[in-house]
Amino acid sequence: MQLNWRAISEAEPGPSWAGLFREYWPAYHRWWVREGAEARPGYLDSRKALRAHMPEMLPLYEQLCELAGGSDHASRFLSFYCPPPYLSGCSQAIWPGEEPVLVRNYDYSAKAFDSLVLRTAWQGRAVMGTSDGLWGLVDGINDAGLAVSLTFGGRRVVGDGFGVPLVLRYVLQTCETAKEAGEVLKRVPTHMSYNVTVVDAQRKYLTALMAPDRATVITNAAVATNHQERVEWASHARFTATVERERFLLQRLTLHVEPEEKFIGAFLRPPLYSSAFDQGFGTLYTAVYRPWQAQMELRWPKAKWQLNLNEFHDDTRVIFTPEAAL
């Protein structure tokens, strides 16, 4: 399977972002209206929710809506408020070496993936991460050395809240420490259940278990897969092997501290690496975040791409991903 990746930097929202929106919008629009536009909240409700829960983001949101053309559908989509439900796989863990390192696999459909790393300096905060929805992020790092990543929480409940990629963007735009991030994750509502792992430059970390129908639980877990405190969606758990992947990672972290490179390499092989691409749960990439170095590294079984927040260069990569188990 071939994926064409891009790394793009634009300090303030401008022509590069507007061009990306024009390119991606037709596919995103089809997804957003698949249940009918009336199934999504209106513009005023969406903007009101942003103002209530993420007020610092409102000027940026309005700027992006204008660049996107200002249409009703585009503006509602960009709010990330109550989007259509979507599922992913994913594994993530914090390697307990001298330098904090966050490692994650992103298991999702290649047909619904941006294949894009964005480096921005919006509102004076430098942020780099893997794009979703053109300003949301599924993982990323900021100039304070705060790194964050998400996994699906393994529950079918859908409620009123935001798509979690925008919540990750909000954390990186406004927080510098894991403690600050935890406070944000406790108060911002999400439309589905997600596990968000955060690590900062002081080696403090947490995993927030977010859900639309109950209070967020802040834990000191260094590992997250696709369930929360217990399995609540048995068929999804079996299909994604969430319990097996969690046990595998916990065993590697608790029995002995192995070298960083060996730990990262485990993400590129089963049981963590998934080849279920035809079912929408293949491993599209492994990301390694090093807060002390402001560094993000993308890995695949036969390729590696290193990006630095402070020395970022626009670039492209053509990645051929194995479609069979390694």
Salt bridges, closest charged atoms under 4 A:
GLU23 OE2 - ARG6 NH2 2.77
GLU35 OE1 - ARG40 NH1 2.78
GLU62 OE2 - ARG47 NH2 2.33
ASP72 OD2 - ARG76 NH1 2.69
ASP139 OD2 - ARG104 NE 2.64
ASP143 OD1 - ARG125 NH1 2.53
GLU176 OE2 - ARG125 NH2 3.15
GLU183 OE2 - LYS186 NZ 3.21
ASP213 OD1 - ARG155 NH1 2.86
GLU232 OE1 - ARG155 NE 3.04
GLU232 OE2 - ARG214 NH2 2.76
GLU246 OE1 - HIS227 NE2 3.04
GLU258 OE2 - ARG252 NE 2.68
GLU260 OE2 - ARG290 NH2 2.61
GLU261 OE2 - ARG299 NH1 2.52
GLU297 OE1 - ARG290 NH1 3.90
GLU297 OE1 - ARG299 NE 2.64
ASP315 OD2 - ARG317 NH1 2.62
